[in-house]
Amino acid sequence: MANTALLIAVIYALIHLAFGLSQLYQRKLPRRNTMVFITGCFSIILSANFIDQRIVMILFILLGFIMIQSGIYLNANFNQRTISPLGQLLPLLLLILILSGIAFSRPL
């Protein structure tokens, strides 16, 4: 279960990393917002290195999700758009699913 949850988190991060790199290349958003977004993606991807240390892996995933959501919020503020509650709720539910899959699985 932990490996599946980690795989879902890494796929989520890779999809957002592709989006962040394309935004960095197009230069339509401030670089700071995009770098927060990309750093969060790398944090989730690096969490796979700590598969033997669950607490560290959970902290990296939590930090990555917070940074990705912060980047989304900063980009929405820059574009003067509102953020839908559903757009915030779905990643939160995914985070809860991933963290519960990692935290409550059997030891590796």
C-alpha positions in Angstrom: 0.0 0.0 0.0 2.8 2.4 0.8 4.5 1.8 -2.6 1.2 2.5 -4.4 0.5 5.7 -2.4 4.1 6.8 -3.1 3.7 6.1 -6.8 0.4 8.1 -6.9 2.2 11.0 -5.2 5.1 10.9 -7.6 2.8 10.8 -10.6 0.9 13.8 -9.2 4.2 15.6 -8.8 5.5 14.8 -12.3 2.3 16.1 -13.9 2.5 19.3 -11.9 6.3 19.5 -12.7 5.5 19.4 -16.4 3.0 22.2 -16.0 5.4 24.2 -13.9 8.3 23.9 -16.3 6.0 24.9 -19.2 4.9 28.0 -17.3 8.6 28.8 -16.5 9.4 28.5 -20.2 6.4 30.6 -21.3 7.1 33.3 -18.7 3.5 34.2 -18.3 3.7 34.0 -14.5 6.1 35.5 -12.0 9.2 33.4 -11.6 8.8 33.2 -7.8 5.3 31.7 -8.1 6.6 29.1 -10.6 9.7 28.2 -8.5 7.5 27.6 -5.4 5.4 25.3 -7.5 8.4 23.4 -9.0 10.1 23.1 -5.6 7.0 21.5 -4.2 7.1 19.0 -7.1 10.8 18.1 -6.4 10.0 17.7 -2.7 7.4 15.0 -3.5 9.7 13.3 -6.0 12.6 13.3 -3.5 10.4 11.7 -0.9 10.9 8.4 -2.8 14.5 8.4 -1.6 13.3 8.1 2.1 11.1 5.0 1.7 12.8 3.4 4.7 12.1 6.4 6.9 8.4 7.0 6.9 8.3 10.2 9.0 10.8 11.9 6.7 8.9 10.7 3.6 5.6 11.9 5.0 7.2 15.3 5.8 8.6 15.7 2.3 5.2 14.8 0.8 3.4 17.2 3.1 5.8 20.0 2.3 5.5 19.3 -1.4 1.7 19.4 -1.4 1.7 22.6 0.6 4.2 24.3 -1.8 2.2 23.1 -4.8 -1.0 24.5 -3.4 0.7 27.7 -2.4 2.0 28.1 -6.0 -1.5 27.5 -7.3 -2.8 30.1 -4.9 -0.1 32.7 -5.9 -0.8 32.1 -9.6 -4.5 32.6 -9.1 -3.9 35.8 -7.2 -1.6 37.0 -9.9 -4.2 36.3 -12.6 -6.9 37.8 -10.4 -9.0 34.7 -10.5 -10.9 33.1 -7.7 -10.0 29.7 -6.5 -12.8 27.2 -6.4 -13.3 25.2 -3.2 -13.5 22.0 -5.2 -10.1 22.8 -6.7 -8.6 22.9 -3.2 -10.6 20.0 -1.8 -9.5 17.4 -4.4 -5.8 17.8 -3.7 -6.5 17.8 0.0 -8.4 14.5 -0.3 -5.6 13.1 -2.4 -3.0 14.1 0.2 -5.1 12.4 3.0 -5.3 9.3 0.9 -1.6 9.2 0.1 -0.5 9.9 3.7 -2.9 7.4 5.2 -1.7 4.8 2.7 1.9 5.4 3.8 1.3 5.9 7.5 -0.9 2.9 8.1 0.7 0.3 5.9 2.8 -2.5 7.2 6.5 -1.9 7.7 8.6 -2.4 4.6 
